[in-house]
Amino acid sequence: MAFSLFGKRDKTPETPATPTPEPTSRSFFDRMKQAVTRTRETLAESIGSVVALTREVDEASLDDLELVLLASDIGALTTGEIITRLRERALRHGISDGAELKSALKSEIRRILDSVQHPIAHPATGPEVLMMVGVNGTGKTTTTGKLAALYSAQGRKVLLCAADTFRAAAIEQLEVWAQRSSVDLIKTRQGGDPSAALFDALTAAKARSTDILIVDTAGRLHTKSDLMKELDKMRRTAEKVIPGSPHQTLLVMDATTGQNGLQQARLFTEAAHVTGIVLTKLDGTAKGGIVVAIARELGLPVLYAGVGEKMEDLLPFEPAAFVDSLID
């Protein structure tokens, strides 16, 4: 039998959610909103169809919303948690219409994203070492170059290390980015020892009083085991030369791969001690809900989002702006 408890309300209203802070810059919000256009339009149309069938939000509405969230690649685990909390909220206080449902959904997504945010522990003195990891094809080398440009524009002295010595043209590709970003590059020959290249880069970073060293690593060797062993060797090399490094290990993920990319991410997270995610190609997918799945299932924050091909199309990720851009 159909039932509806969702329009009923307590006499005591629910405590209002803390107001969402304004993004640090309007231009950032506009660019993020443009980047998630495909996901937002899909969600808006689907959510609109859910609430158009009834003035009240009832059990059937939440069942339909569950399918909408799954289609946006939020994932079964995260979707189940969101729907459960929305159902509990509806039973306690009621959710009267589509506008209130959207507001409640935004609050739940923001809660998940905020739960994995944490201050980055920068070293007291440089150089700070960032390792970029991820499978080939995610845009790792391009992202490394864009990060170099971003930090350089902030007035930081940046050095790049081309430690992806196995992929054809990876070193040449990073050389182009180094030139475009006006930063120095330490490299070795193709097929050389990545850890040796890293050792040279670490030594150079110390000698040159570099603020930040960004290391582009291999995305594929002969086997996954080989790759993880190589990454572990590089971590040990970094620790020997600069104690405490690498200070950050950023996993580059392709947003268009969605849930399929999560399993790869889990492997890297376990082996490489990943501290944060760079999500590329966010502008090229209608399944931007993967951002939420990453936070809930990997327990990691998205720190940067790639929203285009240009050098400046790498944005520091802001949960508030993302949620407001996604659901309006």
N, C-alpha and C positions, 0 to 999 in steps of 0.2 A: 504494500500500500504506500502511495506517495505521502510524504509528510513535509511540513515546512515549519521549522522552528526559527528560521533565520530572519523573519521580520519582527520578532518579538524583542522587547527591550527591557532592561532593568530600569528602575527609577534612578539608580546611580549611574551616570554615564561613565564610559571608560576614560581613563586619564589620557589626555591628548598626547600624541607622540611628540617627541622633541622636534622642533622645526628643523627642516633640512637647511644646512648652511648654504649660502650662495657660492657657486664655483669661484675660484680665484680670479678667473677672467671670463668675460662674456664671450670672447672669441674662442676660448677653449670649449665652452658649452656649445657654441654653434657648430664647431668642427666635429665634436663628438656626436651631436645630434645628426649631422649629415652622415657620419660614418655608420651609424646604426639605423639608417633610414629603412633598409629592407627588413630588418628584424622588427622595428617599431611598427611599420605598416602592416606586417603580418599579424603581430600581436593585437594591434588596434582592431583590425577587421575581425579576428577570431574572438576577441573578448567582446566586441560589439554584438556579434551573433549570439554569444552566450547569454548576455543580459537582455537582449531584445525580446527573447521568448517569454519573459516574465518580469513583472515589476519588482518582485521580491527576489532576493538571492536565496535559492533553496538548495537542497541536496543535489538535485539534478544539475543545477548551475555549476556547483563545485566539481561534479564529475566531468562536465564538459570543459571546465577550466583546466582540469588535470590533463586532458588530452592536448589542450592548447600549449601548455607549458612543456610537455614532452616533445611536441613538434618544434619548439624553439631550441631544443637541445639542452634544456636545463638538466635533463637526466632523471631516471626513475627514482633514485634515492632522494635527491634534492626536491624533486616535485612532490614526492610523498610527504616529506617533512613540511613543505609549505602548505599543502592542502590540509594536512592534519591540524596545523596551527590556525589556519583560516576557519576550519570547521569548529574548533574549540572557541575561537573568538566569536563566531556567529551564534553559537549556542549560548554563550554568556551574555552577549550584548546586542546581537542582531547585526546584520549587514543589509541595509534596506534597498540599495539600488546599485547600478553599475558604477557610479562615481565613487561610492564608498568602497566597493569591491576593489577598484583600481588603487585607491589610497591604501587599503589594507595590504594589497599585493606588493605595492612599492615598499611599504614598511618591512615586510618579511624579506624581500630581496636585499634591502639595505642592511638589515640585521645580519644576514649571512655574510655579505661583503665586509661589513665593519668588523666582524668577529675575527678575521684573519689579518687585519691591519696592525702593523707594529712599527715602531721607530726603527730606522736602519742604523745599525751600530757602525758608524764610520770610525776608522782608526784615528788616534790623536795626532799622529804625524803620517805624512805620505811615505811612499805611494800607497794608495788604495788599489787593491787588485780585484778586478771583476772577471770572472770566467763565464763565457757564453757557451751554452751547451744546447744540444737538440739534434734531431735527425736532419739529414739533407733534405732540402726542398721547403723548409719552413721559413726561409728568409733570414737565417742566422747571420751570415756574413754581411748581408745588407744592413741588418739591424745593428750589428757591431759598428759599421761605418756611421750609421745615423746617430747612435749613441755618442760616438766620438765627436760628431758635429755639435750635438746638443750640449755636451759638457764643455767643449771648446768655446761655444758661444756664451757660456756662463763665466768665462774667464779662467777656467781651469786648464792646467798644462796636462795634455793628454798624450799617451803613447799607446800605439797599437801593436799587438803581437799576432803574427800570422802563424798560428800553430795548427791550422788545418792543412797539413802537408800531404794528405792522401787524395783529396778531391781535385781533379784536374781544373786548373784556372782559379782555384780558390785564392791563392796568394796574389795573383794578378788582379783579381776582383777587389781584394782588400786594399791593394796598392792604389787603385783608382779612388776608392773612398778616402784613403789617407790624403791624397792630393786634393780632393774636393773639400775636405775638412781642414786642410792645412795643419795636419798633425804628422808626427814622425811614425815610422813603421820599422819594426824589427822582424826579419824574415829569415828563412833558410830555403834550401832548394826543395822542389817537389819530391816527395818520398823520403825526406829527411826525418830525423827524430823530433817529434813535437815537444818532448820534454827538454831537449837541448835548445830548441828555439825559445821556449819559455824561460829557461835559465838565463839565456843571453838577454832577454827582454827584462827580466826582473833585475838583473845586475845593472842594465842600462837605466832603468827607471830610478833606481837608487842613486846612481851617479849623476843623473841629470836633474835631480830634485823634482821629479814628475809628481803631479797630484794624483793622477789616476791612470792605471794600466788596464787596458781592455784586451782580453785574450780570446781570439776566435779559435775554437777547438774543432776537431773532426766530428762529423755527423755520422760517419759510417766507416767501419773497418771490415775485416773479413767475416767476423761474427759479432753478435751483441756482447759476448763475453770479452772479446778482444777490445772492443770499444770501451767498456766499463773499466777494464784493467788499465787501459791507457789514461783514462780520465783520473783514475785513482793515483796513478804514477805522477801525473801532472800536479795533483793536489799536494802530494808529498814533496815534490820539487819546490812548489811555491812556499810551503811551510818552512822548508829548510833555509831558503834565501831570505824570505820576509816572514818572520813568525806571526802567526795569526791569519795569514792569507791562505786561500783567497777569501776576501772579506765578504764578497757576494758571489753567488753562483746563480746566474739567470738562465732559466730554461725558455727557449724560444719555441712557441707553439703556433701552428697555423690554425686560425679560427675556422677556416672552411672545412677542416677535417673533423670538427666537432667531437662527438663521443669517441670516435676511432682514435683520436689523438691522446685521449686520457690514459690508455694503457701504456703507450710509449712514455708519457709523462711520468707515470708511476715508476717505470724502470729507471729513468734518469733521477727521479727524486730520491730513490733508495740508494743509488750508486754514487751520485755526484753531490749529495747534500745540498740540493737546490734550496735557495732562499726566496725566490720570487719568479714570477712569470712575465715574459714579454709576449703579448698576443698579437701576431701579425695578421694582416688581411681582414681585419674586423669589418672593413667597408665592403668586403666582397661576399658576405654571407647573410642569409636570413635567419641564421641560427646563433645569434649573439648571446643567447642564454647560456652558452658554454662558459662564459665568464663566471656565472653563478655556480655552475657545476665544479669548476676549478677550485673555487673558494671552499665549497662544502666537502668535496670528495678528496681533494689533495691537501686541503688545509693551508693553501698558499695564496698570497695576494697577487693580483695582476698589478705590476708596477708601471708598465708602459703598454701602450696600444698603438699598433701600426695602422694608419688610416689612409694610406696612399703610397705612391711611388716616390714622391719628392723627398728631398733631404729633410725637410721640416715636418714631414708627415709621421713623426713619432711623438706621441703625446704622453706626458706623465699621466697615469691613470688616476681618476678621482671618482670614488664610488658614488658620491652624491650626484655629480654631473651625469654619470652613466645611467643611473636609475631614472633621473628626471628626463633624460634623453630617450630612454627606452619605452617608458610608459607615460604618456601625457594626457 
